[in-house]
């Protein structure tokens, strides 16, 4: 009887040992070597790469327009996934159904899907009925084939004058325009590989050197050039300390709600420059930019929510042409526009 008990207990221990050993993932053995017995804690690794963005992170948002594309968008998704990054894709209605699997993949890796109209029409030239069609159809197509409820909108060409209250969603603009469409391969069929690489490097340097937390970067995922540009920009932004996320993730992390009918270019941080909005009117003449290390945005219009068209560094010299309370229209090396006058000094 005792021997039978011993045999039974031994068998039970063997079974339990086999079961528990199957629950531990071991390091794969390099070719020609034996495996390691050190368990890999896969849960903690996943937590590091999928942690929810927070206000402590240096966040930046990548956005892609006009897709999806069966080849180029997939290549961009590969790059995003390899780098633990996400983005917002503003898709056009006529590309949705034939590329629905690409949209599903984007969603699966944490990317966001936005609306870029059904036919890429300029909404400022549409009547109210056409506007509703252009806005509603892409949302309906996406929801029909996925469980995605689209919440963000980008107007083709960034044209939204007098139509913001007719969209019914937040309008997302951008603070950094890569102008990748100008450099697309079809527009430069005669350039050499060296010339193409030089253009990739020029645009990438402009993005990476001018990027600040809270920025929204504009690209287009229908070009192979943009896919190659993404392969440079994404890892270099990460190396610079940025965490690349979707628009909604960034605004949520920084506690900035996105509201229907409002237009968003970037998230503003006063610590970028260290001063508040001034009410002073400056005299025309020569000035220098004075910030606490951050860049000073050059804008199209004299208002905080206006589009950014360039950036000035601390110490840069500018010429003030005219001024209104709080804002100065300046000219600097190759750039002109409105800046917050609180950051200019004689």
VENVENDA-V855756 format. One record per residue. PSI is psi in degrees with one decimal (999 if undefined). OMEGA is omega in radians with two decimals (none if undefined). Layout:
# VENVENDA-V855756
psi=PSI omega=OMEGA
psi=PSI omega=OMEGA
This chain:
# VENVENDA-V855756
psi=-42.3 omega=-3.11
psi=-38.2 omega=-3.14
psi=-39.6 omega=3.13
psi=-40.0 omega=3.10
psi=-41.7 omega=-3.13
psi=-43.9 omega=3.12
psi=-41.4 omega=-3.13
psi=-42.7 omega=3.14
psi=-41.5 omega=3.11
psi=-44.2 omega=3.13
psi=-41.1 omega=3.14
psi=-41.3 omega=3.13
psi=-37.7 omega=3.12
psi=-43.2 omega=3.13
psi=-47.9 omega=-3.13
psi=-39.3 omega=3.12
psi=-39.8 omega=3.14
psi=-43.1 omega=-3.13
psi=-49.3 omega=-3.08
psi=-33.2 omega=3.12
psi=-28.2 omega=3.11
psi=-16.0 omega=-3.12
psi=-9.3 omega=-3.09
psi=122.1 omega=3.10
psi=125.8 omega=-3.11
psi=155.9 omega=3.07
psi=131.3 omega=3.08
psi=142.4 omega=-3.09
psi=134.5 omega=3.00
psi=153.3 omega=-3.09
psi=127.1 omega=3.10
psi=3.4 omega=-3.13
psi=159.7 omega=3.07
psi=158.1 omega=-3.12
psi=157.5 omega=3.10
psi=149.9 omega=3.08
psi=8.0 omega=3.14
psi=121.0 omega=-3.11
psi=140.7 omega=3.07
psi=123.5 omega=-3.13
psi=88.3 omega=-3.02
psi=-28.0 omega=-3.10
psi=-42.5 omega=-3.11
psi=-34.0 omega=3.09
psi=-45.0 omega=3.12
psi=-37.6 omega=-3.11
psi=-34.3 omega=-3.13
psi=-36.0 omega=-3.06
psi=-13.8 omega=-3.10
psi=14.1 omega=-3.13
psi=142.0 omega=-3.13
psi=130.9 omega=3.12
psi=144.6 omega=-3.13
psi=170.9 omega=-3.13
psi=-14.4 omega=3.11
psi=-15.3 omega=-3.12
psi=154.2 omega=3.04
psi=88.0 omega=-2.97
psi=147.0 omega=3.05
psi=148.0 omega=-3.06
psi=126.9 omega=3.00
psi=135.8 omega=3.08
psi=143.7 omega=-3.14
psi=132.4 omega=-3.12
psi=159.4 omega=2.87
psi=-8.6 omega=3.14
psi=-158.2 omega=0.06
psi=161.9 omega=3.09
psi=137.7 omega=-3.02
psi=-24.6 omega=-3.12
psi=-55.2 omega=-3.00
psi=-39.8 omega=3.10
psi=-39.9 omega=3.12
psi=-39.6 omega=3.11
psi=-40.8 omega=3.11
psi=-39.7 omega=3.10
psi=-38.0 omega=3.06
psi=-45.7 omega=-3.10
psi=-44.4 omega=3.11
psi=-47.7 omega=-3.09
psi=-41.4 omega=3.14
psi=-27.3 omega=-3.07
psi=7.9 omega=3.13
psi=33.0 omega=-3.10
psi=162.3 omega=3.04
psi=168.1 omega=-3.12
psi=172.1 omega=3.04
psi=126.4 omega=3.14
psi=113.8 omega=3.08
psi=103.1 omega=-2.97
psi=152.5 omega=3.10
psi=140.7 omega=-3.03
psi=-40.9 omega=-3.07
psi=-7.0 omega=3.07
psi=-3.7 omega=-2.96
psi=-59.0 omega=-2.96
psi=-36.0 omega=-3.13
psi=-10.0 omega=3.13
psi=30.5 omega=-3.04
psi=-32.0 omega=3.12
psi=-32.6 omega=3.07
psi=-40.2 omega=3.08
psi=-42.8 omega=3.12
psi=-40.1 omega=3.12
psi=-42.2 omega=3.11
psi=-44.9 omega=3.11
psi=-41.3 omega=-3.07
psi=-30.1 omega=-3.13
psi=11.1 omega=3.02
psi=5.4 omega=3.13
psi=163.7 omega=-3.10
psi=142.6 omega=3.11
psi=124.2 omega=3.11
psi=172.7 omega=-3.06
psi=130.7 omega=3.13
psi=33.4 omega=-3.09
psi=167.8 omega=-3.12
psi=-36.5 omega=-3.04
psi=18.4 omega=-3.14
psi=44.9 omega=3.14
psi=149.3 omega=3.01
psi=108.8 omega=-3.03
psi=-22.5 omega=-3.14
psi=-11.4 omega=3.12
psi=9.9 omega=-3.13
psi=151.5 omega=3.00
psi=172.7 omega=-3.05
psi=-38.8 omega=-3.13
psi=-44.1 omega=3.12
psi=-37.5 omega=3.10
psi=-45.7 omega=3.14
psi=-40.4 omega=3.11
psi=-45.8 omega=-3.11
psi=-32.7 omega=-3.12
psi=-42.8 omega=-2.99
psi=-37.8 omega=-3.04
psi=-47.0 omega=3.11
psi=-40.9 omega=3.12
psi=-41.1 omega=-3.13
psi=-41.9 omega=-3.14
psi=-44.4 omega=-3.13
psi=-44.3 omega=-3.12
psi=-29.7 omega=3.13
psi=-34.7 omega=-3.05
psi=-9.8 omega=-3.14
psi=-175.3 omega=3.04
psi=20.4 omega=-3.07
psi=124.6 omega=2.99
psi=107.3 omega=-3.06
psi=134.2 omega=-3.08
psi=-9.6 omega=-3.10
psi=151.4 omega=-3.09
psi=142.6 omega=2.97
psi=127.7 omega=-3.12
psi=134.0 omega=3.07
psi=133.0 omega=-3.11
psi=4.0 omega=-3.08
psi=19.3 omega=-3.08
psi=114.1 omega=-3.09
psi=9.2 omega=-3.07
psi=126.9 omega=3.08
psi=11.9 omega=3.11
psi=0.6 omega=-3.05
psi=-37.7 omega=-3.11
psi=-3.8 omega=-3.14
psi=-5.8 omega=-3.08
psi=-46.2 omega=-3.13
psi=13.9 omega=3.10
psi=162.2 omega=3.01
psi=139.6 omega=3.11
psi=122.3 omega=-3.07
psi=117.1 omega=3.05
psi=-141.4 omega=-3.11
psi=158.7 omega=3.07
psi=-19.0 omega=3.07
psi=117.5 omega=3.12
psi=114.2 omega=-3.13
psi=-19.3 omega=-3.05
psi=38.4 omega=-3.13
psi=-27.5 omega=-3.12
psi=-27.9 omega=3.10
psi=-26.3 omega=-3.05
psi=5.2 omega=-3.10
psi=151.5 omega=-3.03
psi=-35.4 omega=-3.11
psi=-21.2 omega=3.12
psi=-5.3 omega=-3.10
psi=58.9 omega=-3.04
psi=-22.7 omega=-3.07
psi=-2.1 omega=-3.09
psi=151.8 omega=3.13
psi=169.0 omega=3.09
psi=-38.5 omega=3.11
psi=-40.0 omega=3.11
psi=-39.8 omega=3.11
psi=-44.8 omega=3.13
psi=-37.2 omega=3.12
psi=-38.0 omega=3.11
psi=-40.0 omega=3.04
psi=-45.0 omega=-3.12
psi=-40.0 omega=-3.13
psi=-47.0 omega=-3.12
psi=-42.5 omega=3.14
psi=-42.4 omega=3.12
psi=-40.3 omega=3.14
psi=-40.6 omega=3.13
psi=-53.5 omega=-3.01
psi=-39.6 omega=-3.10
psi=-29.2 omega=-3.09
psi=-7.2 omega=-3.07
psi=137.1 omega=3.03
psi=157.5 omega=-3.14
psi=141.6 omega=-3.11
psi=-5.9 omega=3.13
psi=153.8 omega=3.01
psi=121.6 omega=-3.07
psi=133.7 omega=-3.13
psi=126.3 omega=3.01
psi=178.9 omega=-3.11
psi=122.5 omega=-3.02
psi=20.1 omega=3.11
psi=6.2 omega=-3.10
psi=137.7 omega=3.04
psi=-33.8 omega=3.10
psi=-41.5 omega=-3.12
psi=-35.5 omega=3.07
psi=-43.2 omega=3.10
psi=-35.7 omega=3.08
psi=-40.8 omega=3.12
psi=-36.1 omega=3.14
psi=-21.5 omega=3.09
psi=-49.1 omega=-2.99
psi=-44.8 omega=-3.02
psi=-55.0 omega=3.13
psi=-30.4 omega=-3.14
psi=-35.3 omega=3.05
psi=-40.1 omega=3.11
psi=-42.0 omega=3.10
psi=-29.0 omega=3.13
psi=-1.1 omega=3.06
psi=1.1 omega=3.14
psi=149.4 omega=2.90
psi=123.5 omega=-3.03
psi=120.3 omega=-3.04
psi=176.5 omega=3.07
psi=166.0 omega=3.14
psi=-49.6 omega=-3.09
psi=-38.8 omega=3.10
psi=-43.3 omega=-3.09
psi=-47.5 omega=-3.12
psi=-37.3 omega=3.11
psi=-43.6 omega=-3.12
psi=-36.6 omega=-3.12
psi=9.1 omega=3.06
psi=33.6 omega=-3.14
psi=99.3 omega=-3.12
psi=140.5 omega=3.08
psi=122.5 omega=-3.03
psi=141.8 omega=3.13
psi=135.6 omega=3.09
psi=-10.9 omega=3.10
psi=153.7 omega=-3.12
psi=134.9 omega=-3.06
psi=128.1 omega=3.13
psi=-36.9 omega=-3.10
psi=169.8 omega=3.02
psi=126.6 omega=-3.11
psi=136.8 omega=3.07
psi=119.6 omega=-3.12
psi=-25.5 omega=-3.13
psi=-13.9 omega=3.08
psi=-32.2 omega=-3.08
psi=-22.6 omega=3.01
psi=10.6 omega=3.14
psi=162.4 omega=3.10
psi=175.8 omega=-3.13
psi=130.2 omega=3.13
psi=158.8 omega=3.03
psi=6.9 omega=-3.07
psi=151.0 omega=2.99
psi=121.6 omega=-3.06
psi=148.1 omega=3.02
psi=154.4 omega=3.07
psi=148.3 omega=-3.14
psi=-167.5 omega=-3.07
psi=135.4 omega=3.14
psi=167.3 omega=3.02
psi=148.3 omega=3.08
psi=130.1 omega=3.13
psi=106.2 omega=3.09
psi=178.5 omega=3.09
psi=49.9 omega=3.07
psi=-20.1 omega=-3.12
psi=172.7 omega=3.09
psi=151.1 omega=3.09
psi=123.5 omega=-3.10
psi=136.9 omega=2.97
psi=127.0 omega=-3.02
psi=159.3 omega=3.12
psi=-39.9 omega=-3.10
psi=158.6 omega=-3.14
psi=65.8 omega=3.06
psi=150.0 omega=-2.99
psi=-33.3 omega=-3.08
psi=3.4 omega=-3.12
psi=157.7 omega=-3.12
psi=138.9 omega=3.06
psi=129.7 omega=-3.12
psi=0.6 omega=3.11
psi=172.7 omega=-3.13
psi=146.5 omega=3.09
psi=144.7 omega=3.13
psi=160.1 omega=3.08
psi=128.5 omega=3.12
psi=-10.9 omega=3.12
psi=143.4 omega=3.07
psi=141.2 omega=3.14
psi=160.0 omega=3.03
psi=120.8 omega=3.09
psi=121.9 omega=-3.14
psi=-44.2 omega=3.11
psi=168.8 omega=-3.06
psi=148.8 omega=2.98
psi=168.5 omega=-3.11
psi=116.0 omega=3.08
psi=-11.8 omega=-3.06
psi=148.4 omega=3.10
psi=135.1 omega=3.04
psi=119.3 omega=-3.00
psi=160.6 omega=2.94
psi=133.3 omega=3.09
psi=-176.2 omega=-3.09
psi=99.8 omega=3.08
psi=8.4 omega=-3.10
psi=150.5 omega=3.04
psi=149.8 omega=-3.13
psi=-167.7 omega=-3.08
psi=138.5 omega=3.06
psi=158.4 omega=3.06
psi=118.1 omega=-3.04
psi=-12.5 omega=3.11
psi=-16.3 omega=-3.08
psi=13.9 omega=3.12
psi=139.3 omega=-3.14
psi=152.7 omega=3.10
psi=999 omega=none
